Amino acid sequence: MTDVMGLGHGGDGAGDPPPPLRGQPGHHESDPVPPRRKTRGPAKNEKLAKLVEKEGPLSVPFDRAITYTSVGDRHDMLVREVTKYIKNKIPLDKDTWSAVSEAERNALYEHLRQNFKLGELEKDPEALRLMDGLEKAIKKRYRDTKANIKKLFMDNGGYDDVDRARAYKPHGMEEGPWNKAIDYFLSDGHRRRSEVNKANRQKQRYINRGGSSSFSSYAYKQSKSRLETFKAAHTDKDGNFYEPLAEEDYNKLKQEFDSQTQAATEAGPSSQPDEKVVFEKVLGVRRGHIKGIGRKPPTSIPSTCIGHGQEPSHQTLTQDQNTNDANVGDEDVSDEGND
């Protein structure tokens, strides 16, 4: 997302037309509100509605090997439902999800219970990790929803013409939440943070071009290893890397996997390289995220919350249902800041 620090539209009232009523186009001759393009309407999550009608609230699979984030088609339904709810029910005028009122946050969870079996997660032996993973997904949806709404604000007047931007209410969003979000974007604190976050994004070594799915979800859907998933996120349909640095990191990862595989083979047929260890060694960990994999779950968990079950150590995640979703992106990595 690009943040443009506009100079402000201004106007001293001498000859300028009056500002438009909210919800109506402006009167400027030089910068009229453009006609709306035909775009997809708000996500209705119809597939979720049909499944819930047929089966009742749904279980959601999680990557229990490393990230403890939800994965697969039902993950997609869950985050789509979270986004739809946030867009109109949660004010987008807070810096972070944690700053949203407890009552509003609890209301979202109660809404999700109508469609998903959250009780299963709360009773699971690994409940703390799973619920923490769900909370992190919601935090990201709140951040991403603000980013998407701000892009619409910037594309339709932005800081240069706030009245024009207010007149462009997005499909599927009520006027009150839209204007409240714009008021937040205009605040000095938000504009300062936007500039800082913009500078931080420019420090990234390369951009993930794989799409909207997290690394874990893509690996689960496609039954791929983490190494294969990393490559898919940084190559085109012909297997060519978008950036030399991404190819360099992939080769380092592959070399380390090959080295550990050889050592494991010598140690015994049952030994396999630990994907988490390899990625942490080669790419490192930043701000609670394993680069190339996703979030790093909490390590300090009381034994009473974990239960007596053993964590799976499989290297390739699987999914019962087939899917042709070929998009992958590091959805769990949060280098954008709270813009």
N, C-alpha and C positions, 0 to 999 in steps of 0.2 A: 504494500500500500504506500502510495506516495503522499507525503504531507507537504502542501504548498502554503507558505506563509504569505497570504495576500495582504495588500495594503489597506484593504477595506473600501467599501463602495462610497461611503460618506454621503454628501448631499446637504446643502445648507438651506434647502427649502425655497431657493430663488429660482423658480422656473422648473424645478424637478417635479415630475408627477407624484402624486401621493402614493405611499406604499400600498401594494395590493392587499385585499382582504385575504386572510389565510385560507388556503385551498383554492385561490384563484390565481391566474397568471399575472405577471407584472405588466407594466405599461411601457417599459423601455423599448425604444425603436431599435437600438443598437444591439441589445442582447435579450431578445424575447425568449420565453420558455419554449424550448423545442418541443415539437410534437412527440408524444410518447412512442417509443419503438415497440414493436410487437415482441414481447419477451414472455418467458414462462411465468405463469402466475405463482403465487405462494405455494410451497410444498404442502400437499394435503395429507401425505403419508397414508395413502389409500391402501397400500399393501398391508400396512400394520393394522389398519381398521378391519380389513377383511379377515386377517389371521386371528385377531382378538375375538371377533364375532364368532369365528368357527371353533377356536381352541381355548379361549379365555386368555388371561394374562400370560405372557411368553417368558420363558427362560432365556437368559443371555449368556453365551459362552465367553470365557475370558482366557487370555494368554497367561497361564499359570507358571510358565517356564521362566519368564524373565520380567515382563513389564507389569503384569497384573492389570491390563487394560482390556476392555470389552473388544470383541473381534467379530468379523463375519457380517452377514447380511442383517442380522438382528442388532448388531452394533450400529449399522447404518440407520436402521429404523429408530433406534433409541436416540441417537444424536440429532436426527432430523426432528423428532418430537420435542427434544429439549430446545432446539433452535426456534421452532414454531411457537413454543410457549414463551420463551424469553422475549421474543420480538414484540409481543403485545402485553405481556403480563408483568415483566420485570423492568423497572426503569434502567435505561442505559446511560445513567448519569453518575455512575460510580467508577472509581479507578480500577477496582478488582471485584471479583465475585464475592470475596470475603467481606467486602464493605456493604453488600446488599443486606437488607434487614433479615433477621433470623426468620421472621414470619413469612417473608416472601420466598426465602430459600426452602423452608419446610413445605410451602404450598406447591412448589415445583415437584418435590419428592412425592407428595401425596397424589399429584397428577400422574406421575410416572407409574405409581402403583396400580393405577387403573389398567395399564397396558403391559406391565412387566412384573415379574415375580421378584421384587426386591426382598421379600421376606426370605427367599432361598439364600440370597447373599448374606443377609444378616445372621442366619443360622448356620452358615457354612463354617467349617473349622478354620478357614482362612479369611474370615469375615473382615478383619481389619484391613488386610491388603486389598481385598476386592472392593470394599466400600471406599477406600482411599482412591483406588483407580477410577471408580465411578465419579467421585467428587472432582478429580483432576480433569476428567472428560467434560464435566459441566462447566468448570472454570474456563476451559479452552473455548467451549461454545459461547460463553458470555463474551469473552475477549474477541472471538472471531465475528460474532454478530455485530459488535460495536464497530469493528474494522470495516465490515461490509456496508453498514449504514453510513459510516463516515465517507466511504468511497462515493456513495450516491450523493451525499452532501457536497463533496468536492467537485464531482462531475457536473453538477447542476447549479453552479453559482459559487458555492463554497464561501470562503472568507471575502472574496471580492464582491459578492452580491448575495447577502444573507436572505433578503426578501425573496429573491428568485429561488433560492434553495428551499426555503420554507414552502413555497408554492408547489414544489415537486415532491409530493408525498408518495413514498414507495407503495407498490401493490402489496396488499396483505398487512399493512401497518396502519394503525389508527393515527389520527392527527395529533392527539395528545402526546403519545410516546415519541412520535417523530420530532415534534417541537422541543420536547424535553431533552432529547438526544442532541439536537442542534445547540441548545443552550449550554450543554456540557462541552461540546466541541469548541464553543466560543470562549470558554473559561481560560484564564491565563495559565492556570496549573496544567490543564490538558495540553495546551499548545507548547508549553515548555517541555513536557514529557514526550510529545510527538517528535520534537526536534532531536532529543536525546536518543529516542528509539530509532529514528531514521539513521542517525550516525552509527548506532550499534549494528544495524542491519548491513550497512556498507562494509563492515569488517568481516562478514561471512566469507569463507574461503570459496564456496561455490553454492549455487542455488539448487535445491531439490526440485526437479521437474517431473516427478512421477505422478502427480495427481493428488486427490484428496484423501485416499485411504492411508491409514498409518502403516508403518512397516509391519507391525505385528498382525494387523488385520489382513494385509495383502498376503503375508506368508501363510496365514491360516486359510484364506480362500483358495489360494493357488497351490497349497501343499509344497511350499518352497522353503529352502533353508534361508537363514538370515543373510548369508553371503549372496545367494541368488537374488534375494529381495533388494539388497543394496545396489546390485548391478542394474536391476530393472528400473530402479528409481532414478538412475543417472545416465541411461542410454536411450537412444531412439529405437524405432521398430526394427532397425537393421543391426542393432547391437553396438552402435557407435556411441562413444561417450560424448556428452555435451561439453564437458570441461576437462582439460588435461589433469587438473588437480584431483578430480573425482576418479579418473582412471588410475592415477598414481596411488591413491588410497586403496582402491579395489585391489590392485596388484600386491600391495603390502599385506592386505587382509588375506588374500589367497595364499601368499607365500607363508604367512604365519599358520594358516590352517593346514597347509601341506606339511609344514614342519612338525606341528603337533600331531597330525594324523600318523606320520611316520613313527614318532615317538610312542604314540598310543598303541600302534600295531605291534611294536616291539615289546610293549608292556603287557599286552594281552588282547585277545579278540573283542572283549567286552568294553574296552576303553575307547572313548571318543573325545575329540576336542570339545572344550566348553566354549560355546559361542559367545557367551557373555564375557568370559575372560579374554578371548581373542579380540573382540571389539574394544574392550576397555584398554587393552595393552596397545593396540595399534592406533585407535582414534581418540581414546581418552573419554573422560566424563566432564560435563560442563553443566553447572547449575541444576544438578539432580537429574541429568539426562545422559544416557549412554549414547554417544554419537553413532549414528547409523542404525540404532535399534529403537530408541525411544526412552520413555521415563524410567528412572531407577526407583523401584518401590522402597518404602521405608525398611531399614534393616533392624531397627530396635523395636521388636514386637513382643509383648508379654506372652509367655507360653500358654496362658489361659485363653488367649485370643486365637492362637494358631491351631490348637487341637492336636490330635495324635496322628493325623494322616501325614504321609510323606509327600513332598512336592515332586511332580513329574520332572524327568530330566531329558525328555525327548528333544531331538534337534529340529524336527520338522513338524509344524503345526498342521492339523488336518481339519477338514470340514465335511460333514455328511452330504450336504447339498452341493451340486455343481454350481459354478458361477463363472460368468465371462467378464467379470470386472477386472480389467487389466491396469487400473490406475493404482499407483502407490505413491505415498508421500509421507514424510516424517510428521504426521499429524500430532504426535506427542511432543515434539521438540518445540520449545517456547523461546525462540530467540527474538521474537518480534517485540517483546515487552508488552505492557498493558496499554496499547494505543487505542 
